[in-house]
Each structure stands twice: as structure tokens, then as C-alpha cells.
Amino acid sequence: MFKTILVCLGSKDRTEALLDVAVPLAERHDAHLVGLHVIPSFSNYAGGMTPAEVPVEFFEENRRSMQAEAEAIERVFAERTRAAGVRNEWRRDEATSPNQQRVFNRHAMCADLVIAGQARDTEWGGGSILVDLIMGSGRPVLLIPYAGRFSRIGERVMLTWNATREAARAAFDALPILKDASHVRVLAVDPSGDRSHSGLAPADDLAVALARHGIKAQAATSFSDTISVADDILSRLADDGSDLLVMGCFGHSRVRETLFGGVTRHVLRHMTVPVLMSH
């Protein structure tokens, strides 16, 4: 069960859509729902100028605007949680340096699940803060696409499997959701046929392990052929009518900007359903 759920509410126009997911999940798991809004540091909205170079009027206007948005988001959060009868907590924090990811990670590290919105070019520091949240918090992060509303997720779940540490972590981090699902498919894309060489656990092994948790999972194999692995996953999601994708978050180094592998990066940019990621 998820007992502490953190939802990162960055802008008023996406607050309702994120709460469409967060509030029912909190209800289902009898969880404590924490709403977090982080006001960016001065350097993030001053365009590289120093405080001395910024007119006082500009600074004060931006502060008023950001405070007003934070208050509007808080009102929506309070209304939605009160109507649902969900135990809740509101947190408004402020970054004191360009390193906003440290603020998000500090709050995320003590949550069972983190919910955040898919990054657009102008949000999450162009995506770098979201990258750091997934890679640096040590917690599963449920990403909600910026297009569409998702009032119920986890009925039909697709879990991608390539027998890596990240994929295993994601699979077992998702157990509280998988236990409520009516349909779970474990999908291996382009699996190696040489198991003696790879020593990797096949999708069938994971399906059996999930069955011991009372989860009826079906193992499936897909071959991407002429399209990319990421596009094959997205296509299978549509074919299967899945409302949630569970996958490991793959990276090559601790350099955040170049961290994600091609499949992870493509799915994050083109997701059509919520994606639960773990690293």
C-alpha cells in the first residue's frame, strides 16, 4: 500500500488533471496526500540577470504573480481533498538557488509514491528537474501526460521487462497498483534468445513472481522489427488498451542532462498514458 503520496503541483492549469490521479489513489490506499508547490529561485525567472540589474517593479510583479498562482493551486488542492475526505497536507517551498531539484528531492525521498506532470519545454527547467527527481530521489515517480485527463489508472497495466535492475525495481515498486489491476501484461521487447549467455530472468519468471502476490500477469514478447523499441512499446499500449505503463528508468551516467537512454527519453516525450518509472 502507498501510505504517503506526494503530488508536485507546478502550474494552476495542470493542477486539476494531476489531482484527478492523486486523489483517487490516495482514497484507494487510505494514504496521506501531500501537495507540493515550489516557487523558483530569483535566478530562474530573471533571465540570468543579477538582483542589482533587475528593476524593483519587475521583481515585485513576478513575486506577486508567483504568490498568486501558489495560492490558487493551494485552494484547488484544499477543495479537492476536502470533498474526497482525504487526509492531506499542503507544502509551499521556495528554491533559494538554481538547484531546484534539491528541493523536490528533499520532499520526495520520504514518500511512497511521487506524482508529477510530464515536462514541457518551459516546465521543470526544460525537463532537467524532472530527470533529477526520477534519478535522484530513489522513489517511484508516476508521470502524467500534459495532454488529457486520467481519472482512473491501473485497470489495465503494461509492464516492460528487459531483466535489468531498473526494470525489476519498477515492477516491485508498482505492486500496490498491480494488485488492484484487472489486467497486467509483462512485455519483453526484442528479448535475447541466448539466456545461458545473458543470465537474465525471462518475462515468464516475473509473471510467476507476481502471481505469488495475487497478481494475474501474462507474459508477452514483441519484436520491434522496423520501428524503434520505444515506438513498439507505445504501439502495444494502444493495442492492449493499457491505461498505465510501468518501466525502469535507464541512464548511462550521473550527468543529468545526458542521463536517459533512448527508449526512456522517447517514452517521456511521447507518452500517451501515465508512466510509472523507477531507477
C-alpha positions as CSV (number, residue, x, y, z in Angstrom):
1,M,0.0,0.0,0.0
2,F,1.0,3.6,-0.6
3,K,0.7,5.4,2.7
4,T,2.4,8.7,1.7
5,I,1.7,10.1,-1.8
6,L,3.4,13.4,-2.9
7,V,1.9,15.3,-5.8
8,C,4.0,18.0,-7.4
9,L,1.8,20.8,-8.5
10,G,3.7,23.3,-10.6
11,S,1.1,25.3,-12.5
12,K,-2.6,26.0,-12.0
13,D,-3.6,24.9,-15.5
14,R,-2.5,21.3,-14.8
15,T,-3.5,21.0,-11.1
16,E,-6.9,19.5,-11.7
17,A,-5.5,16.9,-14.1
18,L,-2.8,15.8,-11.6
19,L,-5.4,15.7,-8.7
20,D,-7.6,13.6,-10.9
21,V,-5.0,10.9,-10.4
22,A,-3.6,11.7,-7.0
23,V,-6.9,12.0,-5.1
24,P,-8.4,8.6,-6.1
25,L,-5.1,6.9,-5.5
26,A,-5.0,8.4,-2.0
27,E,-8.6,7.3,-1.4
28,R,-7.9,3.8,-2.7
29,H,-4.8,3.3,-0.5
30,D,-6.1,5.3,2.5
31,A,-3.0,7.4,2.1
32,H,-1.8,10.8,3.3
33,L,-1.7,13.1,0.3
34,V,1.0,15.8,0.3
35,G,0.6,18.7,-2.2
36,L,3.8,20.4,-3.0
37,H,4.4,23.7,-4.9
38,V,7.9,25.0,-5.3
39,I,8.5,28.7,-6.1
40,P,11.6,29.0,-8.3
41,S,14.6,31.0,-7.2
42,F,15.2,34.5,-8.4
43,S,17.8,33.4,-11.0
44,N,15.3,31.1,-12.7
45,Y,13.0,33.9,-13.8
46,A,15.4,36.8,-14.1
47,G,17.0,35.6,-17.3
48,G,20.5,35.5,-15.9
49,M,20.4,39.0,-14.5
50,T,21.7,39.7,-11.0
51,P,19.3,41.2,-8.4
52,A,21.1,44.6,-8.9
53,E,20.3,44.6,-12.6
54,V,16.6,43.8,-12.2
55,P,14.2,46.7,-11.8
56,V,12.3,46.6,-8.4
57,E,9.0,46.8,-10.2
58,F,9.8,43.7,-12.3
59,F,10.9,41.7,-9.2
60,E,7.8,42.7,-7.2
61,E,5.5,41.9,-10.1
62,N,6.9,38.5,-10.6
63,R,6.8,37.8,-6.9
64,R,3.1,38.8,-6.7
65,S,2.3,36.7,-9.7
66,M,4.0,33.6,-8.4
67,Q,2.5,34.0,-4.9
68,A,-1.0,34.4,-6.5
69,E,-0.5,31.2,-8.5
70,A,0.7,29.3,-5.4
71,E,-2.4,30.4,-3.5
72,A,-4.7,29.5,-6.4
73,I,-3.1,26.0,-6.6
74,E,-3.5,25.6,-2.8
75,R,-7.2,26.5,-3.0
76,V,-7.8,23.8,-5.6
77,F,-5.9,21.2,-3.6
78,A,-7.8,22.1,-0.5
79,E,-11.2,21.9,-2.2
80,R,-10.5,18.6,-4.0
81,T,-9.0,16.8,-0.9
82,R,-11.8,18.2,1.4
83,A,-14.5,16.9,-1.0
84,A,-12.9,13.5,-1.1
85,G,-12.3,13.3,2.6
86,V,-8.6,12.5,2.0
87,R,-6.0,13.1,4.7
88,N,-3.8,15.8,3.3
89,E,-1.0,18.3,3.8
90,W,-0.1,21.4,1.8
91,R,3.6,22.4,1.4
92,R,4.8,25.5,-0.3
93,D,8.6,25.7,-0.6
94,E,10.9,28.1,-2.3
95,A,14.2,27.4,-4.1
96,T,17.0,29.6,-2.9
97,S,19.3,28.6,-5.7
98,P,19.0,27.4,-9.3
99,N,19.3,23.9,-8.0
100,Q,15.5,23.4,-7.6
101,Q,15.9,19.7,-7.9
102,R,17.3,19.5,-4.4
103,V,14.0,21.0,-3.1
104,F,11.9,18.4,-4.9
105,N,14.1,15.5,-3.9
106,R,14.1,16.5,-0.3
107,H,10.3,16.2,-0.2
108,A,10.1,13.2,-2.5
109,M,12.5,11.0,-0.5
110,C,10.0,10.4,2.3
111,A,7.1,9.5,0.0
112,D,6.0,6.0,-1.1
113,L,5.0,7.4,-4.5
114,V,5.6,10.7,-6.3
115,I,3.2,12.1,-8.9
116,A,4.4,14.7,-11.3
117,G,3.4,16.1,-14.7
118,Q,5.1,15.3,-18.0
119,A,7.7,18.0,-18.8
120,R,7.1,20.6,-21.5
121,D,9.9,22.7,-22.9
122,T,9.1,25.6,-20.5
123,E,8.5,23.4,-17.4
124,W,10.7,21.5,-14.9
125,G,13.7,23.5,-16.0
126,G,13.2,22.2,-19.6
127,G,12.9,18.7,-18.1
128,S,16.2,18.6,-16.1
129,I,14.5,18.9,-12.7
130,L,12.2,16.0,-13.6
131,V,15.2,13.9,-14.7
132,D,16.8,14.5,-11.4
133,L,13.6,13.7,-9.5
134,I,13.4,10.3,-11.1
135,M,17.1,9.5,-11.0
136,G,18.0,11.1,-7.6
137,S,15.0,10.7,-5.2
138,G,15.1,6.9,-5.0
139,R,11.3,6.8,-5.2
140,P,8.9,5.6,-7.9
141,V,7.6,8.6,-9.9
142,L,4.2,8.5,-11.7
143,L,4.3,10.8,-14.6
144,I,1.0,12.2,-16.0
145,P,0.9,13.3,-19.7
146,Y,0.3,17.0,-20.2
147,A,-2.4,16.3,-22.7
148,G,-5.6,14.7,-21.5
149,R,-7.3,13.8,-18.2
150,F,-6.9,10.5,-16.4
151,S,-9.5,9.9,-13.7
152,R,-8.7,6.2,-13.2
153,I,-5.5,4.4,-13.9
154,G,-4.2,1.0,-13.1
155,E,-7.0,-1.1,-14.5
156,R,-5.0,-2.4,-17.5
157,V,-1.3,-2.2,-16.9
158,M,1.6,-2.9,-19.2
159,L,5.0,-3.6,-17.5
160,T,8.0,-3.5,-19.8
161,W,10.7,-6.1,-18.9
162,N,14.3,-6.4,-20.1
163,A,15.7,-8.1,-17.0
164,T,17.7,-5.2,-15.7
165,R,18.0,-3.8,-12.2
166,E,15.8,-0.8,-13.1
167,A,13.1,-2.9,-14.6
168,A,13.0,-5.1,-11.5
169,R,12.8,-2.1,-9.2
170,A,9.9,-0.6,-11.2
171,A,8.0,-3.9,-11.2
172,F,8.1,-4.3,-7.5
173,D,7.6,-0.6,-6.8
174,A,4.4,-0.9,-8.7
175,L,3.0,-3.8,-6.6
176,P,0.4,-1.7,-4.8
177,I,-1.1,-0.6,-8.1
178,L,-0.7,-4.0,-9.8
179,K,-2.6,-5.7,-7.0
180,D,-5.7,-3.7,-8.0
181,A,-5.4,-4.2,-11.7
182,S,-7.8,-6.4,-13.7
183,H,-5.2,-7.0,-16.4
184,V,-1.4,-7.0,-16.2
185,R,0.9,-7.7,-19.2
186,V,4.6,-8.2,-18.8
187,L,6.1,-7.2,-22.1
188,A,9.6,-8.2,-23.2
189,V,10.7,-6.4,-26.4
190,D,13.4,-8.0,-28.5
191,P,14.5,-10.5,-25.9
192,S,17.8,-12.2,-26.3
193,G,17.4,-15.9,-27.1
194,D,20.7,-16.7,-25.5
195,R,19.7,-17.0,-21.9
196,S,22.8,-19.0,-20.9
197,H,25.0,-16.2,-22.1
198,S,22.9,-13.3,-20.7
199,G,21.9,-15.0,-17.4
200,L,18.8,-12.7,-17.4
201,A,15.4,-13.6,-15.9
202,P,12.7,-14.0,-18.6
203,A,9.3,-12.3,-18.5
204,D,7.8,-15.7,-17.5
205,D,9.8,-15.7,-14.3
206,L,8.5,-12.2,-13.4
207,A,4.9,-13.2,-14.2
208,V,5.2,-16.2,-11.8
209,A,6.7,-14.0,-9.1
210,L,3.9,-11.5,-9.4
211,A,1.4,-14.4,-9.2
212,R,2.6,-15.1,-5.7
213,H,1.4,-11.6,-4.8
214,G,-2.1,-12.5,-6.2
215,I,-1.5,-10.7,-9.5
216,K,-2.6,-12.4,-12.6
217,A,0.1,-11.3,-15.1
218,Q,0.5,-12.5,-18.6
219,A,4.0,-12.7,-20.2
220,A,4.3,-11.5,-23.8
221,T,7.0,-11.0,-26.3
222,S,7.3,-8.3,-29.0
223,F,9.8,-7.8,-31.8
224,S,10.3,-4.2,-32.9
225,D,11.4,-5.1,-36.5
226,T,11.5,-1.9,-38.5
227,I,10.4,0.5,-35.7
228,S,12.2,1.6,-32.5
229,V,11.7,-0.3,-29.3
230,A,10.1,2.8,-27.8
231,D,7.6,3.1,-30.6
232,D,6.9,-0.6,-30.4
233,I,6.0,-0.1,-26.6
234,L,3.8,2.9,-27.4
235,S,2.0,0.9,-30.1
236,R,1.5,-2.1,-27.8
237,L,0.0,0.2,-25.2
238,A,-2.6,1.3,-27.7
239,D,-3.3,-2.2,-29.0
240,D,-3.8,-3.5,-25.4
241,G,-5.9,-0.7,-24.2
242,S,-3.5,-0.1,-21.3
243,D,-4.0,2.9,-19.0
244,L,-0.6,2.7,-17.3
245,L,2.9,1.9,-18.3
246,V,5.4,0.6,-15.7
247,M,9.1,0.7,-16.7
248,G,12.6,1.1,-15.4
249,C,14.3,4.4,-16.0
250,F,17.6,3.8,-17.8
251,G,20.6,6.0,-17.9
252,H,24.2,6.0,-18.8
253,S,25.9,8.3,-16.3
254,R,25.2,10.7,-13.4
255,V,25.4,13.6,-15.7
256,R,21.7,14.6,-15.6
257,E,21.3,16.3,-19.0
258,T,22.6,13.2,-20.9
259,L,21.3,10.7,-18.5
260,F,18.4,8.9,-20.1
261,G,18.8,6.2,-22.7
262,G,16.9,6.4,-26.0
263,V,13.9,4.3,-25.0
264,T,13.3,6.2,-21.7
265,R,13.8,9.6,-23.4
266,H,11.4,8.8,-26.3
267,V,8.7,7.5,-24.0
268,L,8.9,10.5,-21.7
269,R,8.5,12.8,-24.7
270,H,5.6,10.9,-26.4
271,M,3.7,9.2,-23.6
272,T,0.0,8.7,-24.2
273,V,-0.8,7.2,-20.8
274,P,0.6,7.7,-17.3
275,V,4.0,6.2,-16.8
276,L,5.4,4.9,-13.5
277,M,9.2,5.0,-13.5
278,S,11.8,3.8,-11.1
279,H,15.6,3.9,-11.1
